[in-house]
Amino acid sequence: MANHDEEDDALQLGLVHMQLAMAKAGAEDGGRAVVVLEGRDTAGKDGTIKAVTKHLSVRNTRVVALPKPSDRERSQWYFQRYVAHLPAAGELVIFNRSWYNRAGVEVVNGFSTEAEQAQFLRDVPDFERMLVESGIRLVKLWLDIDRGEQKQRLAKRRSDPLKALKVSDLDKVAQDKWKGYSAARDTMLERTHTPVAPWICVDANHKKRAHRAIIRHLLHRLAPPEVVATIDAPDPKLLFPYSPGEANRLAT
């Protein structure tokens, strides 16, 4: 590509063709897809979603960002409220945080019991296997940044009036509980990375590069072969499959 604008245009066009193919496929042959976006606070999940969905159909694209569960939802099977948002024919669903709250924020902040967390880690591989075997294509992305970058982004979020809606109580403890989040992340990735539903890790310290790498990965996973043939694979320095041997590439 001659420049980033041309590169971005090509990637956006690829996403449009990807969605056209999904709509045509319907419920069969890859016509339903789920993208799980997880990562540290300020790692860029919202920005990634905006970059991915910029030109996609609102009718066939849904972004799910659930609030904390109600008392009624707490009494349900843990995965129940997420199942209600799974895609129908031709749909792409992006979870901005997902069922993995139980392995991350709930662990670090004590929002669920150790028994509930242990059960989740036992159950989630089977849950995701069922999704994939039902015909849903599942992409799991972990966005990571280093501690200094998070500190800068948190400060900017607090000082920018236009980012006021992003400020949360959890932001206040993100730095203090950095090591706790790292430990929870490591356990989650190790226990829930499976051949059927692997984790893909993203170095998100540079937002634009991360967005391009993620879009390239989504196209290689979800687009038809004729589109994939026109798109280079993402930079393996920025986006790579999780493995125990690669864990030292994540921010600790």
C-alpha positions in Angstrom: 0.0 0.0 0.0 1.2 3.5 -0.8 0.0 4.9 2.5 -2.1 4.2 5.5 -5.2 5.8 4.0 -5.2 3.4 1.1 -4.4 0.5 3.4 -7.4 1.5 5.6 -9.7 1.8 2.6 -8.7 -1.7 1.4 -9.3 -3.2 4.9 -12.7 -1.5 5.2 -13.7 -2.7 1.8 -12.7 -6.2 2.8 -15.0 -6.0 5.9 -17.9 -5.0 3.6 -17.3 -7.9 1.3 -17.0 -10.2 4.4 -20.4 -9.1 5.6 -22.0 -9.4 2.2 -20.7 -13.0 2.1 -22.0 -13.7 5.6 -25.4 -12.4 4.6 -25.5 -14.6 1.6 -24.4 -17.6 3.5 -27.1 -17.2 6.2 -27.2 -19.6 9.0 -25.1 -22.2 7.2 -21.5 -22.2 6.0 -20.1 -19.5 8.3 -23.0 -17.0 8.1 -22.9 -16.4 11.9 -19.9 -15.0 13.8 -19.1 -13.9 17.3 -16.1 -11.7 18.2 -15.1 -11.6 21.9 -13.1 -8.5 22.8 -11.3 -8.7 26.1 -8.4 -6.8 27.5 -7.1 -4.4 30.2 -8.9 -1.2 31.0 -8.1 1.4 28.3 -6.6 -1.2 26.0 -8.8 0.1 23.1 -11.8 -2.1 22.9 -14.2 0.7 22.1 -11.9 2.2 19.4 -11.4 -1.3 17.9 -15.2 -1.7 17.6 -15.6 1.6 15.9 -12.8 0.8 13.5 -14.3 -2.6 12.6 -18.0 -1.5 12.3 -17.4 1.8 10.6 -19.0 0.7 7.3 -20.8 -2.4 8.3 -24.6 -2.8 8.2 -26.3 -1.8 11.5 -29.0 -4.4 10.7 -26.5 -7.3 10.5 -24.0 -6.1 13.2 -24.6 -6.0 16.9 -22.3 -4.8 19.6 -23.1 -6.2 23.0 -21.8 -4.5 26.2 -23.9 -5.8 29.1 -24.1 -3.9 32.4 -23.7 -5.7 35.7 -26.2 -8.5 36.2 -29.5 -7.9 37.9 -30.6 -9.9 41.0 -32.7 -12.1 38.7 -29.8 -12.6 36.2 -27.5 -13.6 39.1 -29.9 -16.5 39.9 -29.7 -17.8 36.3 -27.2 -20.1 34.7 -24.2 -17.9 34.2 -24.1 -18.1 30.4 -27.8 -17.5 30.0 -27.8 -13.8 29.5 -25.0 -14.0 26.9 -26.8 -16.8 25.0 -29.7 -14.4 24.4 -27.4 -12.2 22.3 -25.9 -14.8 20.0 -26.1 -14.2 16.3 -28.9 -15.3 13.9 -28.4 -15.9 10.2 -26.0 -13.4 8.6 -25.2 -11.6 11.8 -21.9 -10.5 13.3 -22.0 -10.0 17.1 -19.2 -8.3 18.9 -19.0 -8.7 22.7 -17.3 -5.7 24.3 -16.4 -7.7 27.4 -18.2 -11.0 27.6 -18.7 -14.1 29.7 -15.0 -13.7 30.5 -15.9 -11.1 33.2 -16.0 -14.1 35.5 -12.4 -14.9 34.9 -11.1 -11.3 35.1 -12.8 -8.4 36.8 -14.8 -10.6 39.0 -11.7 -12.5 40.2 -9.7 -9.3 40.9 -12.5 -7.4 42.6 -14.3 -10.3 44.4 -17.6 -9.9 42.5 -18.1 -13.7 42.5 -17.0 -16.6 44.7 -13.9 -18.7 44.1 -16.2 -21.7 43.5 -18.2 -19.8 40.8 -14.9 -18.8 39.2 -13.6 -22.4 39.3 -16.8 -23.7 37.7 -16.6 -21.1 35.0 -13.1 -22.2 34.0 -14.3 -25.8 33.9 -17.4 -25.0 31.9 -16.3 -22.4 29.3 -14.4 -24.7 27.0 -17.5 -26.9 26.6 -19.7 -23.9 26.2 -17.5 -22.5 23.4 -17.2 -25.9 21.8 -21.0 -26.1 21.6 -21.1 -22.6 19.9 -18.6 -23.6 17.3 -20.2 -27.0 16.6 -23.5 -25.2 16.1 -22.0 -23.3 13.2 -20.9 -20.1 14.9 -17.5 -18.9 14.0 -15.8 -17.6 17.2 -12.9 -15.2 17.4 -11.5 -14.4 20.9 -9.1 -11.4 21.1 -7.1 -10.3 24.2 -5.9 -6.7 23.9 -2.9 -5.8 26.1 -1.0 -2.7 26.9 1.9 -1.9 29.2 1.5 -0.3 32.6 2.9 3.1 31.6 0.6 3.3 28.5 -2.4 2.5 30.7 -1.5 5.2 33.2 -1.3 7.8 30.4 -4.6 6.7 28.9 -6.4 6.7 32.3 -5.1 10.3 32.9 -6.3 11.4 29.5 -9.7 9.8 30.1 -10.1 11.6 33.4 -9.1 15.0 32.0 -11.0 14.9 28.7 -14.7 16.0 29.0 -15.6 14.0 25.9 -14.4 10.8 27.5 -16.5 11.3 30.7 -18.8 8.5 29.8 -15.9 6.0 29.7 -14.8 6.8 33.3 -15.7 4.1 35.8 -15.1 3.1 39.4 -12.9 0.3 38.1 -10.6 2.8 36.4 -9.6 4.1 39.9 -8.1 0.7 40.8 -6.7 -0.5 37.5 -3.2 0.6 38.3 -3.2 -0.5 41.9 -4.5 -4.0 40.9 -2.3 -4.3 37.9 -0.5 -7.5 39.1 -3.9 -9.0 40.1 -5.2 -8.4 36.6 -2.1 -9.9 35.1 -2.4 -13.1 37.2 -6.1 -13.4 36.4 -5.4 -13.0 32.7 -2.7 -15.6 32.7 -4.9 -18.1 34.4 -7.8 -17.3 32.0 -5.7 -17.6 28.9 -4.0 -20.9 30.0 -7.3 -22.6 31.0 -9.6 -21.4 28.2 -7.2 -21.4 25.1 -8.4 -24.5 23.2 -8.0 -25.8 19.6 -11.6 -25.1 19.0 -11.6 -21.6 20.5 -8.1 -20.2 20.7 -7.1 -16.9 22.1 -5.4 -14.3 19.9 -3.3 -11.7 21.7 -2.8 -8.2 20.5 -0.2 -5.6 21.4 -2.4 -2.6 21.6 0.1 0.1 22.7 -0.3 1.7 19.3 -4.0 2.0 18.6 -4.0 2.4 14.8 -1.6 -0.4 14.3 -3.6 -2.6 16.6 -6.8 -1.8 14.7 -5.3 -2.7 11.4 -3.9 -6.0 12.7 -7.2 -7.0 14.2 -9.1 -6.2 11.0 -6.6 -8.2 9.0 -7.1 -11.1 11.4 -10.9 -10.9 11.2 -10.7 -11.0 7.5 -8.5 -14.0 7.4 -10.8 -15.8 9.8 -14.2 -14.7 8.5 -14.0 -13.4 4.9 -14.3 -15.6 1.8 -11.1 -16.9 0.1 -11.2 -14.3 -2.7 -11.1 -11.5 -0.1 -8.4 -13.2 2.0 -6.2 -13.5 -1.0 -6.0 -9.7 -1.3 -5.2 -9.0 2.4 -1.8 -9.5 4.0 -1.7 -11.4 7.3 -1.3 -9.3 10.4 2.1 -8.4 11.7 3.0 -11.3 14.1 4.8 -8.9 16.3 1.5 -7.2 17.0 -1.0 -10.1 16.9 -0.2 -13.7 17.8 -1.9 -16.8 19.1 -1.6 -17.4 22.8 0.7 -20.1 24.0 2.5 -20.6 27.3 5.8 -20.0 25.5 4.5 -16.6 24.2 3.1 -15.5 27.6 6.2 -13.4 28.3 5.2 -11.1 25.4 2.2 -9.9 27.4 2.5 -6.9 29.7 3.1 -8.0 33.3 
